[in-house]
Amino acid sequence: MDSLAFVLLLKFAAYFASKLRHFVPRKQLLDYYNINVKSIIQYDILVHGCFSYSQTMPLYNFQKKFLKFIHFRKRSEHSKD
C-alpha cells in the first residue's frame, strides 16, 4: 500500500466521522478513532520506516484536526483534553 492509499483511507475515515458525529456518542467516535484512524497512522509509520519531523507533521495535524472534529471544537481552539 502506498502513501496515497493511506491518505485516502484517512480522508474516508474523516468523512465517515463527520456524518456520524451528530448521531453517535463521543465515546463511540473515540473508539472509532482508536480502532481505525490511529491504527492506520501507526501502520503507515511502521511500513515506511523512520520519518523525519517534516514528514510526520501532516499526520500530527490530521490527528489534531480529527480529534477537534469529534469534540466539536473550532479550528482556533486548543486540542488538549
MDTraj code that builds the backbone (N, CA, C; nanometers):
import mdtraj as md
import numpy as np

residues = "MET ASP SER LEU ALA PHE VAL LEU LEU LEU LYS PHE ALA ALA TYR PHE ALA SER LYS LEU ARG HIS PHE VAL PRO ARG LYS GLN LEU LEU ASP TYR TYR ASN ILE ASN VAL LYS SER ILE ILE GLN TYR ASP ILE LEU VAL HIS GLY CYS PHE SER TYR SER GLN THR MET PRO LEU TYR ASN PHE GLN LYS LYS PHE LEU LYS PHE ILE HIS PHE ARG LYS ARG SER GLU HIS SER LYS ASP".split()
xyz = np.array([
    [0.0834, -0.1174, 0.0000],
    [0.0000, 0.0000, 0.0000],
    [0.0884, 0.1243, 0.0000],
    [0.0609, 0.2161, -0.0878],
    [0.1424, 0.3368, -0.0932],
    [0.0812, 0.4477, -0.0074],
    [0.1503, 0.5578, -0.0001],
    [0.1065, 0.6683, 0.0854],
    [-0.0269, 0.7263, 0.0406],
    [-0.0523, 0.7263, -0.0883],
    [-0.1788, 0.7790, -0.1386],
    [-0.2964, 0.6980, -0.0846],
    [-0.2803, 0.5686, -0.0763],
    [-0.3865, 0.4831, -0.0235],
    [-0.4127, 0.5145, 0.1234],
    [-0.3065, 0.5392, 0.1987],
    [-0.3245, 0.5747, 0.3395],
    [-0.3967, 0.7088, 0.3536],
    [-0.3618, 0.8032, 0.2704],
    [-0.4273, 0.9342, 0.2739],
    [-0.5750, 0.9195, 0.2408],
    [-0.6070, 0.8385, 0.1413],
    [-0.7468, 0.8179, 0.1043],
    [-0.8243, 0.7482, 0.2155],
    [-0.7616, 0.6513, 0.2822],
    [-0.8263, 0.5847, 0.3949],
    [-0.8553, 0.6836, 0.5079],
    [-0.7593, 0.7694, 0.5363],
    [-0.7778, 0.8676, 0.6426],
    [-0.8853, 0.9698, 0.6063],
    [-0.8891, 1.0107, 0.4806],
    [-0.9916, 1.1066, 0.4377],
    [-1.1302, 1.0431, 0.4440],
    [-1.1391, 0.9160, 0.4077],
    [-1.2672, 0.8466, 0.4185],
    [-1.3099, 0.8347, 0.5646],
    [-1.2164, 0.8059, 0.6523],
    [-1.2474, 0.7954, 0.7950],
    [-1.2975, 0.9290, 0.8484],
    [-1.2358, 1.0382, 0.8059],
    [-1.2790, 1.1708, 0.8498],
    [-1.4187, 1.2027, 0.7956],
    [-1.4438, 1.1677, 0.6720],
    [-1.5767, 1.1907, 0.6125],
    [-1.6828, 1.1101, 0.6866],
    [-1.6517, 0.9849, 0.7147],
    [-1.7439, 0.8968, 0.7856],
    [-1.7762, 0.9526, 0.9237],
    [-1.6748, 0.9974, 0.9942],
    [-1.6953, 1.0545, 1.1276],
    [-1.7730, 1.1854, 1.1205],
    [-1.7528, 1.2625, 1.0141],
    [-1.8244, 1.3899, 1.0023],
    [-1.9741, 1.3685, 0.9890],
    [-2.0134, 1.2596, 0.9292],
    [-2.1556, 1.2306, 0.9138],
    [-2.2146, 1.1702, 1.0408],
    [-2.1341, 1.0953, 1.1148],
    [-2.1847, 1.0275, 1.2332],
    [-2.1770, 1.1086, 1.3615],
    [-2.0960, 1.2098, 1.3662],
    [-2.0696, 1.2778, 1.4929],
    [-2.1915, 1.3440, 1.5536],
    [-2.2932, 1.3706, 1.4747],
    [-2.4151, 1.4316, 1.5264],
    [-2.5103, 1.3281, 1.5872],
    [-2.4894, 1.2008, 1.5555],
    [-2.5835, 1.0966, 1.5965],
    [-2.5246, 0.9932, 1.6915],
    [-2.3938, 0.9854, 1.6977],
    [-2.3258, 0.8811, 1.7755],
    [-2.2588, 0.9455, 1.8967],
    [-2.2634, 0.8801, 2.0122],
    [-2.1955, 0.9359, 2.1298],
    [-2.0449, 0.9508, 2.1092],
    [-1.9878, 1.0475, 2.1778],
    [-1.8456, 1.0779, 2.1645],
    [-1.7587, 0.9575, 2.1971],
    [-1.7971, 0.8779, 2.2951],
    [-1.7197, 0.7591, 2.3341],
    [-1.7039, 0.6643, 2.2158],
    [-1.8101, 0.6439, 2.1416],
    [-1.8031, 0.5555, 2.0254],
    [-1.7194, 0.6165, 1.9136],
    [-1.7252, 0.7476, 1.8981],
    [-1.6407, 0.8124, 1.7971],
    [-1.4930, 0.8010, 1.8342],
    [-1.4632, 0.8135, 1.9628],
    [-1.3244, 0.7962, 2.0065],
    [-1.2780, 0.6523, 1.9873],
    [-1.3673, 0.5570, 2.0098],
    [-1.3340, 0.4170, 1.9814],
    [-1.3074, 0.3975, 1.8326],
    [-1.3903, 0.4595, 1.7490],
    [-1.3704, 0.4538, 1.6037],
    [-1.2344, 0.5122, 1.5662],
    [-1.2002, 0.6255, 1.6289],
    [-1.0706, 0.6880, 1.6035],
    [-0.9569, 0.5940, 1.6425],
    [-0.9651, 0.5357, 1.7620],
    [-0.8580, 0.4477, 1.8091],
    [-0.8461, 0.3214, 1.7259],
    [-0.9583, 0.2670, 1.6830],
    [-0.9556, 0.1411, 1.6077],
    [-0.9146, 0.1639, 1.4629],
    [-0.9714, 0.2625, 1.3978],
    [-0.9482, 0.2803, 1.2542],
    [-0.8397, 0.3823, 1.2217],
    [-0.8550, 0.5023, 1.2684],
    [-0.7647, 0.6097, 1.2268],
    [-0.6256, 0.5927, 1.2872],
    [-0.6196, 0.5745, 1.4162],
    [-0.4903, 0.5628, 1.4840],
    [-0.4120, 0.4411, 1.4340],
    [-0.4816, 0.3317, 1.4096],
    [-0.4132, 0.2115, 1.3610],
    [-0.3587, 0.2312, 1.2193],
    [-0.4311, 0.3052, 1.1356],
    [-0.3822, 0.3331, 1.0002],
    [-0.2558, 0.4181, 1.0064],
    [-0.2563, 0.5194, 1.0914],
    [-0.1401, 0.6068, 1.1049],
    [-0.0202, 0.5295, 1.1589],
    [-0.0426, 0.4472, 1.2611],
    [0.0676, 0.3698, 1.3188],
    [0.1234, 0.2702, 1.2180],
    [0.0358, 0.2077, 1.1394],
    [0.0824, 0.1136, 1.0382],
    [0.1614, 0.1852, 0.9297],
    [0.1149, 0.3019, 0.8908],
    [0.1852, 0.3800, 0.7890],
    [0.3265, 0.4153, 0.8354],
    [0.3393, 0.4554, 0.9598],
    [0.4718, 0.4887, 1.0133],
    [0.5593, 0.3643, 1.0200],
    [0.5004, 0.2520, 1.0593],
    [0.5757, 0.1275, 1.0678],
    [0.6246, 0.0808, 0.9308],
    [0.5380, 0.0880, 0.8312],
    [0.5729, 0.0404, 0.6972],
    [0.6780, 0.1281, 0.6301],
    [0.6628, 0.2576, 0.6416],
    [0.7525, 0.3489, 0.5726],
    [0.8775, 0.3832, 0.6527],
    [0.8965, 0.3191, 0.7645],
    [1.0196, 0.3364, 0.8408],
    [1.0278, 0.4681, 0.9132],
    [1.1472, 0.5071, 0.9385],
    [1.1702, 0.6300, 1.0149],
    [1.1344, 0.7509, 0.9294],
    [1.0494, 0.8334, 0.9832],
    [1.0104, 0.9569, 0.9168],
    [1.0864, 1.0732, 0.9776],
    [1.1091, 1.1719, 0.8973],
    [1.1649, 1.2947, 0.9521],
    [1.0505, 1.3757, 1.0137],
    [1.0867, 1.4769, 1.0881],
    [0.9869, 1.5605, 1.1549],
    [0.8921, 1.6238, 1.0532],
    [0.9443, 1.6686, 0.9424],
    [0.8610, 1.7351, 0.8423],
    [0.7611, 1.6385, 0.7782],
    [0.7949, 1.5105, 0.7733],
    [0.7036, 1.4136, 0.7150],
    [0.5940, 1.3717, 0.8122],
    [0.6192, 1.3824, 0.9417],
    [0.5176, 1.3423, 1.0390],
    [0.4224, 1.4560, 1.0748],
    [0.4588, 1.5784, 1.0448],
    [0.3721, 1.6918, 1.0789],
    [0.2332, 1.6827, 1.0149],
    [0.2186, 1.6439, 0.8876],
    [0.0828, 1.6304, 0.8327],
    [-0.0004, 1.5255, 0.9067],
    [0.0628, 1.4164, 0.9497],
    [-0.0097, 1.3152, 1.0269],
    [-0.0527, 1.3702, 1.1623],
    [0.0382, 1.4424, 1.2269],
    [0.0090, 1.5029, 1.3557],
    [-0.1048, 1.6049, 1.3431],
    [-0.0991, 1.6853, 1.2399],
    [-0.2038, 1.7852, 1.2168],
    [-0.3381, 1.7195, 1.1869],
    [-0.3345, 1.6100, 1.1114],
    [-0.4578, 1.5378, 1.0818],
    [-0.5183, 1.4817, 1.2095],
    [-0.4353, 1.4263, 1.2980],
    [-0.4857, 1.3738, 1.4246],
    [-0.5514, 1.4838, 1.5073],
    [-0.4846, 1.5981, 1.5168],
    [-0.5413, 1.7097, 1.5927],
    [-0.6738, 1.7549, 1.5318],
    [-0.6770, 1.7644, 1.4005],
    [-0.7976, 1.8080, 1.3313],
    [-0.9119, 1.7089, 1.3540],
    [-0.8813, 1.5812, 1.3460],
    [-0.9826, 1.4775, 1.3636],
    [-1.0388, 1.4795, 1.5056],
    [-0.9522, 1.4941, 1.6054],
    [-0.9968, 1.4959, 1.7440],
    [-1.0754, 1.6241, 1.7765],
    [-1.0357, 1.7355, 1.7194],
    [-1.1142, 1.8582, 1.7359],
    [-1.2518, 1.8410, 1.6729],
    [-1.2539, 1.7738, 1.5631],
    [-1.3766, 1.7486, 1.4902],
    [-1.4731, 1.6662, 1.5755],
    [-1.4237, 1.5619, 1.6392],
    [-1.5063, 1.4754, 1.7237],
    [-1.5627, 1.5534, 1.8421],
    [-1.4810, 1.6420, 1.8983],
    [-1.5208, 1.7159, 2.0177],
    [-1.5924, 1.8477, 1.9860],
    [-1.6257, 1.8698, 1.8587],
    [-1.6945, 1.9915, 1.8145],
    [-1.6171, 2.1175, 1.8538],
    [-1.4875, 2.1146, 1.8377],
    [-1.4043, 2.2316, 1.8671],
    [-1.3804, 2.3095, 1.7389],
    [-1.3592, 2.4384, 1.7543],
    [-1.3263, 2.5210, 1.6388],
    [-1.1797, 2.5031, 1.6029],
    [-1.1453, 2.5432, 1.4833],
    [-1.0068, 2.5325, 1.4376],
    [-0.9087, 2.6069, 1.5267],
    [-0.9521, 2.7210, 1.5751],
    [-0.8618, 2.8072, 1.6522],
    [-0.8482, 2.7647, 1.7980],
    [-0.9326, 2.6746, 1.8461],
    [-0.9252, 2.6302, 1.9851],
    [-0.8137, 2.5287, 2.0022],
    [-0.7691, 2.5152, 2.1270],
    [-0.6617, 2.4202, 2.1555],
    [-0.7134, 2.2772, 2.1442],
    [-0.6219, 2.1825, 2.1335],
    [-0.6612, 2.0424, 2.1156],
    [-0.6354, 1.9581, 2.2392],
    [-0.6053, 2.0202, 2.3517],
    [-0.5845, 1.9446, 2.4748],
    [-0.7183, 1.8980, 2.5292],
    [-0.7166, 1.8026, 2.6162],
    [-0.8301, 1.7389, 2.6850],
    [-0.8433, 1.5975, 2.6423],
])
top = md.Topology()
chain = top.add_chain()
for i, resn in enumerate(residues, 1):
    res = top.add_residue(resn, chain, resSeq=i)
    for name in ("N", "CA", "C"):
        top.add_atom(name, md.element.get_by_symbol(name[0]), res)
traj = md.Trajectory(xyz[None], top)
